[in-house]
Amino acid sequence: MDELLRVENLHTVFRTDRGVVHAVRDISYEINESEIIGLVGESGCGKSISQMSVLQLIPTPPGKIVSGKALFDGVDLLKLGKHSDELSGIRGEKISMIFQEPMTSLNPAMTIAKQMSEVLIVHLNTQKREARERCVDMLAQVGIPDPGNRIDDYPHQLSGGMRQRVMVGMAMLCNPKLIIADEATTALDATIQAQLLELMYEMVRRYKTALVLVTHNLGVVARYAQRINVMYAGRIVESGTVREIWNETAHPYTKGLLKCMPKLGTALTPIHGKPPSLIGESVLCPFRPRCEERIALCDELPVGAPTHLGGSHSTACIRVTEGKGL
């Protein structure tokens, strides 16, 4: 598969009264065409900020992208003007983003027809009548009953699951090359979550679209993704295929996440402690205060870039690095 997006050394900060928050610290990863990637980690680890940074959706101030590249089809998105026509054309048309809460993404004062049609009119210069027809067809594809009438509803007239289906449909309207689903099913009950995940999986396969699943649930990405990036405290601490992450787990944090997954007849094993503050610079491993495999070198050596372990597997762990004799 051809490479679609390559992110290199992305570093995003937020300036606050308490100090500089390093929300994303020098992360690098790539996404291939038609590939499903999982981005996993607990709340506050930088998952959403990393994806919003790629599209320059970080509020400035207080946020700032201090370094890095985001090469999409050979174009560095971070070098484009934040409000430029070129970047605006890429957002929504070539890269779409589905957010966690549709009520903050959908305009409550506009009908679904108006909001969906606007995507086609702005990006593809589609005529209003044709845009409406395509939107009705898309609502049918994402499972909205009686789409010809429901398209004239306002967001508050739809259930949470139906609103999120509308968001999936809007994301697919321009047949983008990449969709970023940022905790898109977290606020919904388990049954609706499963239905929406199956819907997104079916849609991206049908349209051959790449998908980034941003979630705290490893079980979700195990079912749908080909590769997984695990984030902790603003860093990617382990990357690899689903098989490599499950069967050859290298980083203690990833092991902890796997132990936290519910299993029938097995008690959950929590990760003790709490995530570190992201204020200020730190070169040591941020997971060491909570790590059950901590060694003396963890308090002495900088964590550095992830170490390649073979295949597409890599991890940022001093213990593993020293074990390889590096």
C-alpha positions as CSV (number, residue, x, y, z in Angstrom):
1,M,0.0,0.0,0.0
2,D,1.1,3.5,-0.8
3,E,1.8,5.9,2.1
4,L,-1.0,8.5,2.6
5,L,0.1,10.5,5.7
6,R,3.4,10.7,7.4
7,V,3.8,12.6,10.7
8,E,7.3,13.4,11.8
9,N,8.4,14.7,15.2
10,L,5.1,16.5,15.9
11,H,5.3,18.6,19.1
12,T,2.4,20.6,20.4
13,V,2.3,22.8,23.5
14,F,-0.2,24.9,25.4
15,R,0.8,27.9,27.4
16,T,-1.0,28.2,30.7
17,D,-0.7,30.2,33.9
18,R,0.9,27.1,35.6
19,G,3.5,26.6,32.8
20,V,3.9,25.1,29.3
21,V,1.9,21.9,28.8
22,H,3.6,19.6,26.4
23,A,0.5,17.8,25.1
24,V,2.2,16.0,22.2
25,R,5.9,15.3,22.4
26,D,7.8,14.5,19.2
27,I,5.6,11.8,17.9
28,S,6.1,10.1,14.5
29,Y,3.8,7.7,12.6
30,E,2.5,6.9,9.2
31,I,-0.8,5.8,7.6
32,N,-1.1,4.0,4.3
33,E,-4.0,4.2,1.8
34,S,-7.1,2.2,2.8
35,E,-5.5,1.3,6.1
36,I,-7.2,1.3,9.5
37,I,-5.0,2.5,12.3
38,G,-5.8,2.5,16.1
39,L,-4.5,5.3,18.3
40,V,-5.0,4.1,21.9
41,G,-4.4,5.6,25.3
42,E,-6.1,6.9,28.4
43,S,-7.8,10.3,28.6
44,G,-5.3,13.2,28.5
45,C,-2.5,11.3,26.8
46,G,-2.6,13.5,23.7
47,K,-4.5,11.4,21.2
48,S,-7.0,14.0,20.2
49,I,-4.5,16.9,20.2
50,S,-2.2,15.0,18.0
51,Q,-4.9,14.5,15.3
52,M,-6.2,18.1,15.7
53,S,-2.6,19.3,15.3
54,V,-2.3,17.6,11.9
55,L,-5.3,19.6,10.6
56,Q,-4.2,22.8,12.4
57,L,-7.4,22.8,14.5
58,I,-5.5,23.7,17.7
59,P,-6.7,27.1,19.2
60,T,-3.8,29.5,19.0
61,P,-3.3,30.9,21.6
62,P,-3.0,29.1,23.9
63,G,-1.9,26.2,21.8
64,K,1.1,26.1,19.4
65,I,2.6,23.5,17.1
66,V,6.3,24.1,17.8
67,S,7.8,21.5,15.5
68,G,7.1,18.6,13.1
69,K,5.8,17.7,9.7
70,A,2.5,16.3,8.5
71,L,3.1,15.1,4.9
72,F,-0.3,14.3,3.3
73,D,0.1,13.2,-0.4
74,G,3.5,14.9,-0.3
75,V,2.2,18.2,1.0
76,D,3.2,19.4,4.5
77,L,0.0,20.4,6.1
78,L,1.8,22.3,8.9
79,K,3.4,24.6,6.4
80,L,0.0,25.7,5.0
81,G,-1.7,28.8,6.3
82,K,-4.1,27.9,9.1
83,H,-6.9,29.7,7.3
84,S,-5.6,29.2,3.8
85,D,-7.9,28.0,0.9
86,E,-5.5,25.1,0.3
87,L,-5.9,23.7,3.9
88,S,-9.6,24.5,4.0
89,G,-9.9,22.5,0.8
90,I,-8.2,19.5,2.3
91,R,-10.3,19.6,5.5
92,G,-13.6,17.9,4.8
93,E,-12.8,17.0,1.2
94,K,-9.7,14.9,1.5
95,I,-9.5,14.5,5.3
96,S,-12.6,14.3,7.4
97,M,-12.9,14.2,11.2
98,I,-15.7,12.7,13.3
99,F,-15.8,14.1,16.8
100,Q,-16.9,12.5,20.0
101,E,-20.0,14.7,20.6
102,P,-22.1,15.5,17.5
103,M,-24.2,18.1,19.3
104,T,-21.0,20.3,19.5
105,S,-20.3,19.6,15.8
106,L,-23.8,20.0,14.4
107,N,-25.4,23.5,14.4
108,P,-28.6,23.2,16.4
109,A,-30.2,26.1,14.4
110,M,-29.7,24.4,11.0
111,T,-31.5,21.4,9.5
112,I,-29.5,18.2,8.7
113,A,-30.2,19.0,5.0
114,K,-28.6,22.4,5.2
115,Q,-25.5,21.2,7.1
116,M,-24.9,18.2,4.9
117,S,-25.5,20.0,1.6
118,E,-23.1,22.7,2.6
119,V,-20.3,20.2,2.5
120,L,-20.9,19.3,-1.1
121,I,-21.7,22.9,-2.2
122,V,-18.5,24.3,-0.6
123,H,-16.0,21.5,-1.5
124,L,-17.4,20.1,-4.8
125,N,-19.5,23.1,-6.1
126,T,-22.5,20.8,-6.3
127,Q,-25.9,22.3,-7.2
128,K,-28.5,22.4,-4.3
129,R,-30.9,19.9,-5.7
130,E,-28.2,17.4,-6.6
131,A,-26.6,18.0,-3.1
132,R,-29.8,17.2,-1.4
133,E,-30.3,14.0,-3.4
134,R,-26.8,12.8,-2.6
135,C,-27.3,13.6,1.1
136,V,-30.6,11.6,1.2
137,D,-28.7,8.7,-0.4
138,M,-25.9,9.0,2.1
139,L,-28.3,9.0,5.1
140,A,-29.8,5.8,3.7
141,Q,-26.4,4.2,3.5
142,V,-25.6,5.0,7.1
143,G,-28.9,3.5,8.3
144,I,-31.1,6.6,8.9
145,P,-34.8,5.4,8.5
146,D,-37.0,7.5,6.2
147,P,-34.1,9.6,5.1
148,G,-36.1,11.8,2.7
149,N,-38.1,13.2,5.6
150,R,-35.5,13.0,8.4
151,I,-33.1,15.1,6.4
152,D,-35.2,18.1,7.2
153,D,-35.0,17.5,11.0
154,Y,-32.9,19.6,13.4
155,P,-30.2,17.8,15.4
156,H,-32.2,17.8,18.6
157,Q,-34.9,15.8,16.9
158,L,-32.5,12.9,16.4
159,S,-31.2,10.4,19.0
160,G,-27.5,10.4,19.9
161,G,-26.9,7.4,17.7
162,M,-28.7,8.9,14.8
163,R,-26.8,12.2,15.1
164,Q,-23.5,10.2,15.0
165,R,-24.7,8.4,11.9
166,V,-25.3,11.8,10.3
167,M,-21.7,12.7,11.3
168,V,-20.4,9.5,9.6
169,G,-22.4,10.3,6.5
170,M,-21.1,13.9,6.4
171,A,-17.5,12.6,6.7
172,M,-18.1,10.3,3.7
173,L,-19.9,12.7,1.4
174,C,-16.7,13.9,-0.5
175,N,-15.2,10.4,-0.5
176,P,-12.1,11.5,1.5
177,K,-8.9,9.7,1.5
178,L,-8.7,9.7,5.3
179,I,-11.2,9.8,8.1
180,I,-10.2,10.5,11.7
181,A,-12.8,9.1,14.2
182,D,-12.0,10.9,17.5
183,E,-13.7,8.8,20.2
184,A,-16.7,8.8,17.9
185,T,-18.7,6.2,19.8
186,T,-17.6,6.8,23.4
187,A,-20.7,8.8,24.6
188,L,-23.1,6.1,23.3
189,D,-24.3,2.9,24.9
190,A,-22.6,-0.4,24.1
191,T,-25.1,-1.7,21.6
192,I,-25.1,1.6,19.6
193,Q,-21.3,1.7,19.8
194,A,-21.1,-1.7,18.2
195,Q,-23.5,-0.7,15.4
196,L,-21.6,2.5,14.6
197,L,-18.2,0.8,14.6
198,E,-19.5,-1.8,12.2
199,L,-21.0,1.0,10.1
200,M,-17.7,2.9,9.9
201,Y,-15.8,-0.3,9.1
202,E,-18.3,-1.1,6.3
203,M,-18.2,2.5,4.9
204,V,-14.4,2.8,4.8
205,R,-14.1,-0.6,3.2
206,R,-16.7,0.3,0.6
207,Y,-15.1,3.6,-0.3
208,K,-11.5,2.4,0.3
209,T,-10.8,5.2,2.8
210,A,-8.1,5.1,5.4
211,L,-9.4,5.4,9.0
212,V,-7.8,6.5,12.3
213,L,-9.7,5.1,15.3
214,V,-8.9,7.3,18.3
215,T,-10.0,5.4,21.4
216,H,-9.1,4.3,24.9
217,N,-10.5,0.8,24.2
218,L,-7.9,-1.7,22.9
219,G,-10.7,-4.2,22.2
220,V,-12.2,-1.9,19.6
221,V,-8.9,-1.5,17.6
222,A,-8.1,-5.2,17.9
223,R,-11.3,-6.0,16.0
224,Y,-11.0,-3.3,13.3
225,A,-7.4,-2.0,12.9
226,Q,-4.4,-3.4,11.1
227,R,-1.9,-1.5,13.2
228,I,-1.9,0.2,16.6
229,N,-0.1,3.2,18.1
230,V,-0.2,3.3,21.9
231,M,0.2,6.8,23.5
232,Y,1.1,7.8,27.0
233,A,1.8,11.3,28.4
234,G,2.0,12.8,24.9
235,R,4.4,10.1,23.5
236,I,3.9,7.1,21.3
237,V,5.3,4.3,23.5
238,E,4.6,1.3,21.3
239,S,3.6,0.7,17.7
240,G,3.0,-2.4,15.7
241,T,0.4,-4.7,14.1
242,V,-2.4,-6.0,16.2
243,R,-0.7,-9.4,16.4
244,E,2.6,-7.8,17.5
245,I,0.9,-5.7,20.1
246,W,-1.1,-8.7,21.5
247,N,1.4,-11.5,21.2
248,E,4.7,-9.7,21.6
249,T,3.8,-6.8,23.9
250,A,6.9,-4.8,24.8
251,H,6.0,-1.7,26.8
252,P,4.8,-2.1,30.4
253,Y,2.0,0.4,29.8
254,T,0.6,-1.6,26.9
255,K,0.7,-4.7,29.1
256,G,-1.2,-2.8,31.7
257,L,-3.9,-1.7,29.1
258,L,-4.3,-5.4,28.1
259,K,-4.8,-6.4,31.7
260,C,-7.5,-3.8,32.1
261,M,-9.6,-5.3,29.3
262,P,-12.7,-7.1,30.7
263,K,-12.5,-10.9,30.4
264,L,-15.2,-13.3,31.4
265,G,-14.4,-14.8,34.8
266,T,-11.2,-12.8,35.2
267,A,-10.8,-9.8,37.6
268,L,-9.6,-6.6,36.2
269,T,-6.0,-5.6,37.0
270,P,-5.8,-1.8,37.3
271,I,-2.7,0.3,36.5
272,H,-1.9,1.9,39.9
273,G,-1.0,5.6,40.2
274,K,-2.0,8.4,38.0
275,P,-0.7,10.0,34.8
276,P,2.1,12.5,35.2
277,S,1.8,16.3,34.7
278,L,2.6,17.3,31.2
279,I,3.9,20.7,32.4
280,G,7.6,21.3,31.7
281,E,10.3,19.3,29.8
282,S,11.1,15.8,30.8
283,V,13.5,13.4,29.1
284,L,12.9,10.4,31.4
285,C,10.2,7.8,30.8
286,P,6.9,9.3,32.0
287,F,5.5,5.9,33.0
288,R,8.3,5.0,35.4
289,P,6.4,6.0,38.6
290,R,3.7,3.5,37.7
291,C,5.8,0.8,36.1
292,E,6.1,-2.7,37.6
293,E,9.1,-3.5,35.5
294,R,11.2,-0.4,36.3
295,I,14.9,-0.7,36.5
296,A,17.6,1.7,37.8
297,L,18.5,2.9,34.3
298,C,14.9,4.2,34.0
299,D,15.9,7.0,36.4
300,E,19.1,7.7,34.6
301,L,18.7,7.5,30.8
302,P,16.5,9.5,28.5
303,V,13.7,7.5,27.0
304,G,14.6,8.6,23.5
305,A,13.0,7.6,20.2
306,P,11.2,4.2,19.9
307,T,13.4,1.3,19.3
308,H,12.7,-1.0,16.3
309,L,12.0,-4.6,17.4
310,G,11.4,-6.1,14.0
311,G,8.6,-6.0,11.4
312,S,6.5,-2.8,12.2
313,H,7.0,-3.3,15.9
314,S,8.8,-0.6,18.0
315,T,8.7,0.6,21.6
316,A,10.1,3.5,23.7
317,C,11.3,1.5,26.8
318,I,14.8,1.7,28.3
319,R,14.5,-1.9,29.6
320,V,13.9,-3.2,26.1
321,T,16.5,-0.9,24.5
322,E,19.2,-2.1,27.0
323,G,18.1,-5.7,26.4
324,K,18.9,-5.3,22.7
325,G,22.3,-4.0,23.6
326,L,21.7,-0.6,22.1
